[in-house]
Structures are given as C-alpha cells and as structure tokens.
C-alpha cells in the first residue's frame, strides 16, 4: 500500500467548491482545506505509486480551478 499526500493550490475563492470533488476520488481517503502555501491537502492510499501519480496528475489537476499540485509519498508505514 502506498500512502501519500497531495498538496493542492486553487484559484482565488475556489477551495470550498473543489473540496467535495477531491474527496470523492477513489484513492483519496481524506481531504481538508488548510492555511499556508497550499489550499487543500488530500491524503491518498493506493496499491501502487502509479495510482498516486495518476490521482495527482490526471484527476486532481484535471479539476477546473486547480492551479498547482505537489505530491509527497510517505516513506514509513
């Protein structure tokens, strides 16, 4: 099992409307609006690194209003 976090930047005022679609993604176990350099953090659990990357690059970045993402893969269990 691969455990990762996707940090999401959104356009101004778009965080709240993007939270639900991100939470609905199959590999996303949790997502929260946060303060700081990014607007949303999504926790991802997948069977393979490829699935994490697909979630970040295709699914999250494909949502209108997402301007940038950064993915961190956990190295511990």
C-alpha positions as CSV (number, residue, x, y, z in Angstrom):
1,X,0.0,0.0,0.0
2,X,1.3,3.5,-0.9
3,X,0.4,6.3,1.4
4,X,0.8,9.9,0.0
5,X,-0.3,13.5,0.4
6,X,-1.2,15.8,-2.4
7,X,-1.0,19.5,-1.8
8,X,-3.4,21.5,-4.0
9,X,-3.3,25.2,-4.9
10,X,-6.6,26.6,-6.2
11,X,-7.8,29.7,-7.8
12,X,-9.0,32.5,-5.5
13,X,-12.1,31.5,-3.7
14,X,-12.3,28.0,-5.3
15,X,-11.2,25.8,-2.4
16,X,-14.6,25.2,-0.9
17,X,-16.1,24.1,-4.2
18,X,-13.2,21.8,-5.1
19,X,-13.1,20.0,-1.7
20,X,-16.1,17.7,-2.4
21,X,-14.9,16.6,-5.9
22,X,-11.4,15.8,-4.5
23,X,-12.9,13.9,-1.5
24,X,-15.0,11.8,-4.0
25,X,-11.9,10.5,-5.8
26,X,-11.5,6.7,-5.3
27,X,-8.0,6.8,-3.8
28,X,-8.5,9.9,-1.6
29,X,-9.2,8.8,2.0
30,X,-9.3,12.4,3.4
31,X,-9.1,16.0,2.2
32,X,-9.1,19.2,4.1
33,X,-8.9,23.0,3.4
34,X,-5.7,24.2,5.1
35,X,-3.9,27.5,5.7
36,X,-0.5,28.1,4.2
37,X,1.2,27.9,0.8
38,X,-1.4,25.4,-0.5
39,X,-5.2,25.4,-0.1
40,X,-6.2,21.8,0.2
41,X,-4.3,18.7,1.4
42,X,-5.5,15.3,0.2
43,X,-4.5,12.0,1.8
44,X,-4.2,9.2,-0.8
45,X,-4.0,5.5,-0.3
46,X,-3.3,3.3,-3.3
47,X,-1.9,-0.1,-4.2
48,X,0.9,1.3,-6.4
49,X,2.8,4.6,-6.9
50,X,1.4,4.8,-10.4
51,X,-2.1,5.2,-8.9
52,X,-1.0,8.0,-6.7
53,X,0.6,9.8,-9.6
54,X,-2.5,9.2,-11.8
55,X,-4.6,10.7,-9.0
56,X,-2.5,13.8,-8.8
57,X,-1.7,14.4,-12.5
58,X,-4.9,13.3,-14.2
59,X,-7.7,13.5,-11.6
60,X,-6.8,16.4,-9.3
61,X,-5.0,18.5,-11.8
62,X,-7.8,17.9,-14.2
63,X,-10.4,19.7,-12.0
64,X,-11.2,23.2,-13.1
65,X,-9.9,25.7,-10.6
66,X,-6.8,23.7,-9.6
67,X,-3.7,25.7,-10.4
68,X,-0.9,23.6,-8.9
69,X,-0.2,20.4,-7.0
70,X,2.7,18.9,-5.1
71,X,2.8,15.2,-4.1
72,X,4.6,13.7,-1.1
73,X,4.9,10.0,-0.8
74,X,5.2,8.7,2.7
75,X,8.3,6.5,3.3
76,X,7.0,4.9,6.5
77,X,4.1,2.6,7.0
